[in-house]
Amino acid sequence: MAQKGDQLDRETFSCSICLDLLKDPVTIPCGHSYCMSCIKGFWDEEDQRKIYSCPQCRQTFAPRPVLGKNTMLAALVEQLKKTGLQAAPADHCYAGPEDVACDVCTGRKLKALKSCLVCLASYCEKHLQFHYESPRFKKHKLVDPSEKLQENICSRHDEVMKMFCRTDQQCICYLCSVDEHKGHDTVSAAAERTERQRELEVSRQNIQQRIQDREKDVKLLQQRMKAVNRSANKAVEDSEKIFTELIRLIQKRSSDVKQQIRSQQETEVSRVKELQEKLEQEITELKRKDAELKQLSHTEDHNQFLHNYPSLSQLSASTGSSSIDIRPLRHFEDVTAAVSELRDQLQDILREKWTNISLTVTEVDVLLSEAEPKTRAGFLKYSREITLDPNTANTRLLLSEGNRKATYMSQPQSYSRHPDRFTDYLQVLSRESLTGRCYWEVEWSGRGVCVAVAYKNISRAGDSNECGFGFNDKSWMLNCGTYSYEFNFNNIQTPVSGPGSSRVGVYLDHTAGILSFYSVSETMTLLHRVQTTFTQPLYAGLWLYKEVTAELCKLK
């Protein structure tokens, strides 16, 4: 009885908002009491409507009531605290919307501490004591609180499902085993659980092993990432230093040229000034002599004239010729031309070397390259739109279809002279360079065609092996005939077997150093694969026999 009274005291002196003992209790006009901070916070949310209500009875007030502390109630709460009675927080003892409630409690239900799989009920700490104390409950199976206990009841027979039908892979009750599941492979749910538990442990071991493997991979990737960052930062720093040195060198050379020009300018100007001063002195002397002669010419005394003439008529030696030949200042213009030539040469070197620098940067690859595709659809993801370069085409090859098609012609075509043109071999290269992952296809008709890739610096003039696809270390070539194939590299021939086809697919993974040739028909058949290291960008190439046409296919 005393316990019931204690519960009553706790509920009586608890705030219905925070569900704890009242703090600074206030009583509002309807008679209900709350913590002062709780009711203020509740009403603050109603300020916009200007109508204030009681959280329990919903009576409304306007204007907002003035709150005053209920000293008598505050004293009673303090007395309760001194006697040791505390209101336990509701979120600790009472069941909320997301909690499993005790099935025995009446009124406001407490949280369930355990659920019984035999009783199919959930119990709070108080009502669970019977399961701990009474011998008849010792064999009951207690589990964490669950709201799904009814799922253990057979909907057909209203019995606990303690068996498992392996035939139908479902839990059943004992009546099901002699009814619709009669003759099926049935075992107890506990036995099936034991079997599945073993499988579960094996699965967990596999998962844990995979976790360990993946964690090792993550650590390795983190190390690789740090190494990449360190390497990249150092490369940026070193590159900046090198380019700074180049800039300083160019600035030094610029300063030297400027100084030389100024020095030569000063020398030449000084020489000109010196000559100019001598000429001006000579002009002054000549003017003075002219004045004396003029005066002598007006002398009326013949004897005096003849006496003075010999001394006045003699002229001093001239500073220079009658006219000075001033050469044009070509030598300074030649300096400008020389500097311009140096600039052009540097630009050519930068253009040539920049490709190698850029390729070296793109070849940095921490992760393994993606696996080579298995289907044509997979290859088509890497398809490239490739065209043929007219400046490289032998004059017996006619290009058409937007420079995708090459046809052998008996008469030379009127191509302009170009250093990139193949002069003797019936060959042509693509305009586009190929790096990364690329795929293209070649359709041909006639006696046969050679499908190739080559570096840009392959030789072009003459009929030596240095110019022919597959006969040097700068090109790789698959010779496609009507009935046979042959792969060539560095003048080494390798016979290749495979189904004949008028269409050949080429897959290139430049970074991974993979070059593969496929026979393309209804299916794709690998003809030959090369694994090497490419040091430069590659270009697609075609080498035609006479009376042959070959075309780079449109794949998109």
C-alpha positions in Angstrom: 0.0 0.0 0.0 2.9 2.3 0.9 4.4 1.6 -2.6 1.1 2.7 -4.2 1.2 5.8 -2.2 4.8 6.6 -3.2 3.8 6.2 -6.9 0.9 8.5 -6.3 3.2 11.1 -4.8 5.6 10.9 -7.7 2.8 11.4 -10.2 1.1 14.1 -8.2 4.2 16.3 -7.9 5.6 15.6 -11.4 5.5 18.1 -14.3 3.5 16.6 -17.2 5.8 18.3 -19.7 9.2 17.2 -18.5 7.8 14.2 -16.4 10.3 15.1 -13.6 9.7 16.5 -10.2 8.4 20.1 -10.3 11.1 22.7 -10.4 10.0 26.3 -9.4 6.4 25.1 -9.6 3.7 27.5 -10.9 0.0 27.1 -11.1 -1.8 28.4 -14.2 -5.5 29.7 -14.1 -7.0 26.3 -14.9 -5.4 24.8 -11.8 -2.7 22.6 -13.3 0.9 23.0 -12.2 4.2 23.0 -14.2 7.8 23.8 -13.9 8.1 27.5 -14.6 10.7 27.0 -17.4 8.6 24.2 -19.0 5.4 26.2 -19.2 7.3 29.3 -20.4 8.9 27.3 -23.1 5.5 25.8 -24.1 3.9 29.2 -24.3 6.8 30.7 -26.2 5.9 28.4 -29.1 2.3 29.8 -29.0 3.4 33.5 -29.1 2.5 33.9 -32.8 -1.1 32.9 -32.2 -1.4 35.1 -29.1 -3.6 32.3 -27.6 -2.1 30.3 -24.8 -3.4 26.8 -23.7 -2.9 24.3 -20.9 -0.9 21.2 -22.1 -3.3 18.9 -20.1 -6.8 20.3 -20.3 -6.3 22.5 -23.4 -8.1 25.4 -21.8 -7.0 28.6 -23.5 -6.0 32.0 -22.1 -5.6 35.4 -23.5 -3.7 37.5 -22.8 -0.7 35.4 -21.7 -1.1 34.7 -17.9 1.5 36.2 -15.6 3.3 33.4 -13.8 4.1 33.4 -10.1 5.9 30.7 -8.1 3.6 28.4 -6.0 5.6 28.6 -2.7 3.4 25.9 -0.9 3.9 23.4 -3.8 7.6 24.2 -3.9 7.9 23.4 -0.2 6.1 20.1 -0.6 8.4 19.1 -3.5 11.4 20.0 -1.4 10.1 17.8 1.4 9.6 14.9 -1.0 13.2 15.3 -2.2 14.5 15.2 1.4 12.5 12.0 2.2 14.3 10.4 -0.9 11.3 10.1 -3.2 12.3 10.9 -6.8 10.3 10.8 -9.9 12.1 8.6 -12.4 12.3 10.1 -15.8 9.6 8.7 -18.1 12.1 7.9 -20.9 13.8 5.6 -18.4 10.8 3.7 -17.0 7.7 4.3 -19.2 7.3 3.0 -22.7 7.4 5.5 -25.5 6.1 5.2 -29.1 9.2 3.4 -30.2 9.6 1.2 -27.1 8.2 -2.3 -26.4 5.6 -2.0 -23.6 5.1 -4.5 -20.7 2.1 -6.7 -21.5 1.2 -7.1 -17.8 1.2 -3.4 -16.7 -2.1 -1.7 -16.5 -2.6 2.0 -17.0 0.6 3.7 -18.1 2.8 0.8 -19.2 6.5 0.5 -18.3 9.2 -0.4 -20.7 9.7 -4.1 -21.3 13.1 -5.5 -20.2 12.7 -8.9 -21.9 10.3 -10.8 -24.1 9.5 -14.5 -23.6 9.4 -16.8 -26.7 7.2 -19.3 -24.8 4.7 -17.0 -23.2 4.9 -14.8 -26.3 4.7 -11.7 -24.0 7.0 -8.9 -22.9 7.7 -8.0 -19.3 9.0 -5.0 -17.4 11.6 -5.5 -14.6 9.0 -6.0 -11.9 6.8 -8.5 -13.8 9.8 -10.4 -15.1 10.7 -11.5 -11.6 8.3 -14.5 -11.9 10.5 -15.9 -14.8 13.6 -15.6 -12.5 12.0 -16.9 -9.3 9.4 -19.5 -10.3 10.7 -23.0 -11.3 7.9 -23.4 -13.8 9.4 -20.5 -15.9 13.0 -21.7 -15.8 12.9 -23.3 -19.2 11.3 -20.3 -20.9 13.5 -18.6 -23.5 14.0 -14.9 -22.7 15.2 -12.5 -25.5 15.6 -8.8 -26.0 12.2 -6.9 -26.1 10.5 -7.6 -29.4 7.2 -6.4 -31.0 7.3 -9.3 -33.5 6.4 -12.1 -31.0 3.1 -12.9 -32.9 5.1 -13.8 -35.9 6.1 -17.0 -34.0 2.4 -18.1 -33.9 1.1 -20.2 -36.8 -1.7 -18.3 -38.4 -3.4 -21.6 -39.4 -3.3 -23.5 -36.1 -2.6 -20.7 -33.6 0.3 -22.7 -32.2 3.9 -21.7 -31.5 6.1 -22.5 -34.6 8.8 -24.7 -33.1 9.7 -26.6 -36.3 11.2 -25.8 -39.7 10.3 -27.2 -43.1 13.4 -27.5 -45.2 11.4 -28.5 -48.2 9.4 -25.2 -48.2 12.1 -23.2 -46.3 9.7 -21.9 -43.6 8.9 -22.1 -39.9 5.9 -24.3 -39.0 4.1 -25.6 -35.9 3.9 -29.3 -35.0 0.3 -29.6 -36.5 1.6 -28.3 -39.8 4.2 -31.1 -39.9 1.4 -33.7 -39.9 -0.9 -31.6 -42.1 0.0 -29.7 -45.2 3.8 -30.3 -44.6 3.4 -34.1 -44.1 6.2 -36.0 -45.8 8.4 -32.9 -46.0 11.9 -32.7 -44.6 11.2 -31.2 -41.2 13.4 -30.6 -38.2 13.1 -28.6 -35.0 13.7 -24.9 -35.3 16.5 -25.2 -32.9 18.3 -27.8 -35.1 17.9 -25.7 -38.2 19.1 -22.7 -36.2 22.2 -24.7 -35.2 22.9 -25.6 -38.9 22.3 -22.0 -40.1 24.4 -20.7 -37.2 27.4 -22.7 -38.5 26.8 -21.3 -42.0 26.5 -17.9 -40.5 29.8 -18.3 -38.7 31.5 -19.4 -41.9 30.0 -16.3 -43.7 31.2 -14.1 -40.9 34.7 -15.5 -41.1 34.7 -14.9 -44.8 33.4 -11.4 -44.3 36.0 -10.7 -41.6 38.7 -12.0 -43.9 37.5 -9.7 -46.6 37.3 -6.8 -44.2 41.0 -7.5 -43.2 41.9 -7.8 -46.9 40.1 -4.6 -47.7 41.7 -2.8 -44.7 45.1 -3.9 -46.0 44.1 -2.5 -49.4 43.0 0.8 -47.9 46.3 1.0 -46.0 48.2 0.3 -49.2 46.1 2.9 -51.1 46.7 5.4 -48.3 50.5 4.8 -48.6 50.2 5.0 -52.4 48.3 8.3 -52.0 50.9 9.7 -49.7 53.6 8.6 -52.1 51.8 10.1 -55.0 51.4 13.4 -53.2 55.0 13.5 -52.1 56.2 12.6 -55.6 53.8 15.1 -57.2 54.8 17.9 -54.8 58.5 17.2 -55.4 58.0 17.1 -59.1 56.1 20.5 -59.0 58.9 21.9 -56.8 61.7 20.6 -59.0 59.9 21.6 -62.2 59.4 25.1 -60.9 63.1 25.3 -60.0 64.1 24.1 -63.5 61.8 26.4 -65.3 62.9 29.3 -63.0 66.5 28.5 -64.0 65.5 28.5 -67.6 63.8 31.8 -67.2 66.8 33.2 -65.4 69.1 31.9 -68.1 66.9 33.5 -70.8 66.8 36.7 -68.8 70.6 36.6 -68.4 71.0 36.1 -72.1 68.5 38.9 -72.8 70.5 41.2 -70.5 73.8 40.1 -72.2 72.4 40.9 -75.6 71.0 44.2 -74.4 74.4 45.1 -72.8 76.3 44.1 -76.0 73.9 46.2 -78.1 74.2 49.2 -75.8 78.0 48.8 -75.7 78.3 48.6 -79.5 75.8 51.5 -79.7 78.0 53.6 -77.5 81.1 52.7 -79.5 79.5 53.5 -82.8 77.9 56.8 -81.5 81.3 57.8 -80.0 83.0 57.2 -83.4 80.3 59.2 -85.2 80.6 62.0 -82.7 84.4 62.1 -83.0 84.1 62.3 -86.8 81.4 64.8 -86.6 83.6 67.1 -84.4 86.5 66.8 -86.8 84.2 67.7 -89.7 82.8 70.6 -87.9 86.3 71.8 -87.1 87.2 71.5 -90.8 84.1 73.4 -91.7 85.1 76.2 -89.3 88.6 76.3 -90.7 87.3 76.3 -94.3 84.9 79.2 -93.6 87.8 81.2 -92.0 90.0 80.5 -95.0 87.2 81.4 -97.4 86.7 84.7 -95.6 90.5 85.5 -95.9 90.5 84.6 -99.6 87.4 86.7 -100.1 89.1 89.6 -98.4 92.2 89.1 -100.5 90.1 89.0 -103.7 89.0 92.5 -103.0 92.5 93.9 -102.5 93.3 96.5 -105.1 97.0 96.5 -104.6 98.4 93.9 -107.1 101.7 93.6 -105.3 100.0 93.0 -102.0 97.7 90.4 -103.5 100.6 88.5 -105.1 102.6 88.7 -101.9 99.8 87.2 -99.7 98.2 84.7 -102.1 100.8 81.9 -101.8 100.3 81.6 -98.0 96.5 81.9 -98.2 95.8 79.6 -101.1 97.3 76.5 -99.5 94.6 74.3 -97.8 95.1 71.9 -94.9 94.6 68.2 -95.4 90.9 67.2 -95.5 89.5 65.1 -92.6 87.8 62.7 -95.0 86.6 62.2 -98.5 84.3 64.6 -100.2 81.3 62.4 -99.2 81.1 60.0 -96.3 79.5 56.6 -97.1 77.3 55.8 -94.0 76.4 52.2 -94.1 72.8 51.2 -93.1 72.5 49.9 -89.5 71.9 46.3 -90.7 74.0 44.7 -88.0 71.4 45.6 -85.3 68.6 44.3 -87.4 70.6 41.2 -87.8 70.7 40.9 -84.0 66.9 41.0 -84.0 66.7 38.3 -86.7 69.2 36.1 -84.7 67.1 36.5 -81.5 64.0 35.7 -83.5 65.6 32.5 -84.9 66.6 31.5 -81.3 63.0 32.0 -80.2 61.7 29.9 -83.0 64.2 27.1 -82.3 63.2 27.2 -78.6 59.5 27.0 -79.5 60.2 24.0 -81.7 62.1 22.3 -78.9 59.3 23.0 -76.4 56.7 21.7 -78.8 58.7 18.5 -79.4 59.6 17.9 -75.8 56.3 18.9 -74.4 54.6 15.9 -75.8 57.0 13.6 -74.0 56.6 15.6 -70.7 52.8 15.5 -71.0 52.8 11.8 -71.8 55.2 11.1 -68.9 52.8 12.9 -66.6 49.7 10.9 -67.8 51.5 7.6 -67.5 51.7 8.0 -63.7 49.1 5.3 -62.7 48.8 4.2 -59.1 46.0 1.7 -59.7 46.1 -1.3 -62.0 44.5 -0.6 -65.4 41.0 -1.8 -66.0 40.7 -5.3 -67.4 40.4 -5.6 -71.2 36.8 -5.7 -72.2 35.2 -9.1 -73.0 32.4 -8.0 -75.4 32.2 -5.7 -78.4 29.9 -3.5 -76.4 32.6 -3.2 -73.8 35.2 -2.3 -76.5 32.8 0.3 -78.0 33.0 2.3 -74.8 36.5 3.2 -75.7 35.9 3.8 -79.5 37.7 6.8 -81.0 36.8 8.8 -84.1 40.0 8.5 -86.2 40.8 10.2 -89.5 43.7 9.7 -91.9 46.3 12.5 -92.4 46.6 13.5 -96.1 50.1 14.8 -95.4 51.3 11.3 -94.6 49.5 9.4 -97.4 51.5 7.9 -100.2 50.7 9.5 -103.5 49.1 6.2 -104.8 46.5 6.4 -102.0 43.2 8.3 -102.5 41.6 9.5 -99.3 37.8 9.9 -99.2 34.8 9.6 -96.8 36.1 12.5 -94.7 39.6 11.1 -94.8 38.5 7.8 -93.2 38.8 5.7 -96.4 42.0 4.9 -98.4 41.9 3.4 -101.9 44.9 2.2 -104.0 45.1 4.2 -107.3 47.2 3.2 -110.3 48.1 6.8 -111.0 49.7 9.1 -108.4 47.5 11.7 -106.8 48.3 15.4 -106.9 49.4 15.8 -103.3 51.7 18.7 -102.4 55.2 17.9 -101.2 55.4 17.3 -97.5 58.2 15.9 -95.2 55.6 13.6 -93.4 54.6 11.8 -96.6 55.5 8.1 -97.2 57.4 8.2 -100.5 57.7 4.5 -101.3 55.4 2.4 -99.0 51.7 2.5 -99.7 51.1 3.7 -96.1 49.2 6.4 -94.3 48.9 7.5 -90.6 46.1 8.9 -88.6 45.9 12.6 -87.9 45.0 11.9 -84.2 47.5 10.7 -81.6 46.4 7.8 -79.4 47.0 7.6 -75.7 45.0 6.1 -72.8 42.4 3.4 -73.8 41.3 3.4 -77.4 39.4 1.1 -79.8 38.8 1.3 -83.5 37.9 -1.0 -86.4 39.1 -1.3 -90.0 36.9 -2.7 -92.8 38.8 -3.8 -95.9 38.2 -5.4 -99.3 40.6 -6.8 -101.9 43.8 -8.9 -101.4 44.6 -7.7 -97.9 45.7 -4.8 -95.7 48.2 -4.2 -92.9 46.6 -2.7 -89.8 49.2 -0.9 -87.7 50.2 1.6 -85.0 53.4 3.6 -85.1 55.3 6.4 -83.4 55.3 9.8 -85.1 59.1 9.7 -85.7 59.0 6.7 -88.0 61.0 7.3 -91.1 59.0 8.3 -94.2 61.4 8.7 -97.2 62.7 5.7 -99.0 62.0 1.9 -99.1 64.2 0.8 -96.1 62.9 -1.2 -93.2 62.9 2.0 -91.1 59.8 3.2 -93.1 57.7 0.0 -93.3 55.2 -0.8 -90.6 56.3 -3.8 -88.5 59.9 -3.8 -89.9 61.4 -1.6 -87.2 61.1 -0.9 -83.4 58.8 2.1 -84.0 55.7 0.3 -85.3 53.5 -2.8 -84.7 51.5 -4.3 -87.6 49.0 -7.1 -88.2 49.1 -8.3 -91.9 45.5 -9.4 -92.8 45.2 -11.6 -95.8 42.1 -13.4 -97.2 43.0 -16.7 -95.5 45.8 -15.9 -92.9 47.2 -13.4 -90.5 50.8 -12.4 -89.6 52.1 -10.1 -86.8 55.2 -8.0 -87.4 57.4 -6.0 -85.1 61.1 -5.0 -85.5 61.3 -7.2 -88.6 60.2 -10.3 -86.7 57.2 -12.2 -88.2 54.8 -14.2 -86.0 52.2 -16.4 -87.7 48.7 -15.8 -86.3 45.7 -18.1 -86.5 42.1 -17.1 -86.3 38.8 -16.8 -88.3 39.0 -14.9 -91.5 37.1 -11.6 -91.5 37.1 -8.4 -93.5 36.8 -6.3 -90.3 39.6 -6.1 -87.7 39.3 -4.4 -84.3 42.2 -2.8 -82.5 42.3 -2.2 -78.8 45.0 0.0 -77.2 45.7 0.6 -73.5 48.7 2.9 -73.9 49.4 3.2 -70.2 49.3 -0.5 -69.5 51.3 -1.2 -72.7 48.6 -3.5 -74.3 47.9 -3.7 -78.0 45.3 -6.3 -79.1 43.9 -7.2 -82.6 40.5 -8.9 -83.0 38.7 -10.6 -85.8 35.2 -8.9 -85.8 32.2 -10.7 -87.2 29.1 -11.9 -85.3 31.5 -12.5 -82.4 35.0 -11.1 -81.5 38.0 -13.4 -81.6 41.3 -12.4 -80.2 44.0 -12.7 -82.9 47.1 -11.4 -81.2 48.0 -9.4 -78.1 51.2 -7.4 -77.4 52.4 -6.5 -73.9 55.1 -3.9 -74.0 56.0 -0.3 -72.9 55.0 2.5 -75.2 57.3 5.5 -74.8 55.5 7.9 -77.2 52.0 8.6 -78.4 50.9 6.2 -81.1 49.2 6.8 -84.5 46.9 4.4 -86.3 48.3 3.3 -89.7 47.2 1.5 -92.8 49.4 -0.3 -95.4 47.5 -1.3 -98.5 48.2 -3.9 -101.2 47.4 -3.0 -104.8 43.7 -3.0 -105.7 42.7 -2.7 -102.1 40.4 -0.3 -100.2 40.4 0.1 -96.4 38.3 2.3 -94.2 38.3 3.4 -90.5 34.8 2.5 -89.5 32.4 4.9 -87.8 31.4 3.3 -84.5 29.3 6.0 -82.8 
